[in-house]
Structures are given as C-alpha cells and as structure tokens.
Amino acid sequence: MATNLSIDTELLETALQTGGLKTKKDTVNLALKEFIQRRKSADILSLFGTVNYDSDYDYKELRRRGE
C-alpha cells in the first residue's frame, strides 16, 4: 500500500543516522514498532498495584500440602 506522508525531513535524517539503518522505509517501520512496543509497555505498567489480593489466601499452607 503506497502512502504519501509529509514527514519532517530533519527528524527522519536524524533517525536514519541514529538507527543506523540504510533506508527511510526501514527507519520508519522500526520507529513505528518501537512506538507500539512502548505504548503497550506503558499500558502493562499501569496495571501494577491494581490487583486485589484475597486476604484469606495462604500460600504457605499450599506449599505444606505439596510436601
């Protein structure tokens, strides 16, 4: 799918040099992958501390049963 985008040329050139990739296409694809990965990681991190634990749960009792 061919797409015409208006991309900041200075930003793209800096990304090319920083990423060490040979083509603009590879650079943009890598940038998109990293963007998605960071957003997903941020979503996962936002879940920390949101789990409600059962105060009656005794993991030590379960270990004793397995002996």
N, C-alpha and C positions, 0 to 999 in steps of 0.2 A: 504494500500500500504506500504509494508515494504521497508525501505530505510536505507542503511548503510552510515553513515556520520562520518567523522573524526572531532570530537568536542573537543576543549580544555577542558580537564578534570578539571583543577583547576577553570576555568571560570564557568563551569557547576556546580561544587560543591558550589562555592560562590553564584551562582544564586539560587541554591536549598536552601541554608541557608538564604539568603536574602529574598526570596519569601515566605518561609515557606511552600512550597508545599511538598508533600510526594514522588512524582515520577519525574524522569527525563523527562518523556514524558509531564507531566503537566507543568513542568517548561519551556520546550522548546516551547510548544504551547502558554503559556502565554507570553513569550518573543516575539514570532512572532506576536501575536495580538497587543501587546504594540508597537512594531516596526511599524506596519502598521498604527496604530492609530496616532502615532507621525508624520509619513510622510504625512498622509492626513491632519493633523492639520497644518503642515508647508505649504502645498500647499494652504490651505484656507487662512492662514495668508498672504501669498504672494500676494493675491488679494486685500488686503486693500490698499486704495489710488488709485486704478486703475479705479474707476468708474467715468465716465464723467457725470456731472450734467447739466441739462438744465437750463440755467440762466434765462429763461422766466417763469419757473415753480413757481407758487405762492401757497404754501400750506396753507397760511392764508386765501386766497380767497376761497379755497375749504372748509375750516372749517366754514366760514361765510355762505356759501350756505347750509350747513347741519343743521344750527340752526333752 
